[in-house]
Amino acid sequence: MHEIEVKILDIDKAEVIKKLESLNAKKILAEDVVSYYYDFPDKRLINSGIMLRARKLGNKILLTSKQKLPEENSNVKLREEHQITISNMEILNKIFNAIGLEKYKEDKKERISYLLDDARIEIDTLENIPTFIEIEATSEEKVRTYVEKLGFTMEDAKPWSTKQVLEHYISKPESS
């Protein structure tokens, strides 16, 4: 499956929720999400453009791999994505440790998720980072449609990973 998405930074969370509700979007999630990232000690997955993550959503655990694809167009983030639901984080960690994978990063965010037709809109709030949205759809054209339905333009949209969002704010100089 391909992941096709953009992020829009520094949003007014209340305004976006109001707009989603006016469009009859269906709220499907509102909770804290904890993600654990894995790689070998030599970082061979990261170095080859692969991300391996286990994400806890309530009682559910999603194991996801994402791999960068050659991006012909930089307007959207495009990844090959595979995902499976697992039931036991302890066993997953034992399996990963047995084959040499190590957890190298953990993050937590507040997430509110909506379905709008066939698009998924995620409102994410991480500590010390302004709230942003992620718009994921089945094509770049559909991403553009939902960006505009929410009152934004593609100039507002970034084809970034969450890591790039974090790097943007960490490297951003503070105003005096």
Secondary structure, DSSP 8 states (H G I E B T S, - for coil): -EEEEEEE-S--HHHHHHHHHHTT-EEEEEEEEEEEEEE-TT-HHHHTTEEEEEEEETTEEEEEEEEE---S-TTSEEEEEEEEEES-HHHHHHHHHHTT-EEEEEEEEEEEEEEETTEEEEEEEETTS--EEEEEESSHHHHHHHHHHTT--TTTEE---HHHHHHHHHHS----
